Amino acid sequence: MPAQTKTRKKAAKPAVKAAAQNTVTVDGKERYHEPAPRGIDVESFRQVVSSRRSVRKFTDKPIPKAVLDDCIDMALLAPCSSGLQPWEFYVVKSADKKARLVKACMSQLAAKTAADLIVCVARTDRVQEFSRKMLREWPMPDVPVLVKRYYQLIPYNYAPGPLNSFAMVKKAATAAGGLLAAVPRGPYTSAEVKLWAAKSTALACENLVLALRAHGYDSCMMEGFDEVRVRKLLKLDDAAFPIMVVGAGERADDGVFWPQLRFDRKLFVHEV
């Protein structure tokens, strides 16, 4: 049956951003409809991606607040596991804290000359909170039964328990179930849950630096920092951990130290 587009007339919940939701009818069932936008220029996107470099030296030009806010907003649109958004971004504006952060970054030039320093933090302690928030703010008038059940159960999936006690039980149960059907294998332990949070946060970091480049600014993603000092500076608890510090600003004439090197594509891309 061909899809027929129509507008949902049922009043939306307060949390729903749009006054009406677009839907289509497919095989007699009403489905959400979000058409893919047309006319996106792939060459402009390619230029953003290919011109993004790790800039080690910036000019004194500040980044307008509206621009930086827009870049962070685009970072927040990154894909994330189960939509749980396990990230935080700390824009360090205090002169004292910025000086301390530069030292925590070993006083490297990319940190010392950056107009702004953003600490990208992953968190593992918001799964239950954000699962409930997802159900409260579901962007459709009704939460599907399976979706509701999923977000009721998902917090248990990311709970390793004291000393990873739950992890061992879940791993054994998964191994048994996996004999009969395909099942997700983890995350089980605290370390695996941290990896889960770090993966989604890293995707947001990529959005951030590409957005900066699209606005005409540049960045340097720094993993070279003293985590203990950064934690102390931001007063992070054990459930939150910095995965990188992003230095941002206008590229200096000598801000890129050498041409980009990428190895042969055949080392990384495989057709199976």
Secondary structure, 3 states (H helix, E strand, C coil): CCCEEEECCCCCCCCCCCCCCEEEEECCEEEECCCCCCCCCHHHHHHHHHHCCECCCECCCCCCHHHHHHHHHHHCCCCCHHHCCCEEEEEECCHHHHHHHHHHCCCCHHHHCCCEEEEEEEECCCHHHHHHHHHHCCCCCCCCHHHHHHHHHHHHHCCCCHHHHHHHHHHHHHHHHCCCCCCCCCCCCHHHHHHHHHHHHHHHHHHHHHHHHHCCCEEEEECCCCHHHHHHHHCCCCCEEEEEEEEEECECCCCCCCCCCCCCHHHCCCCC
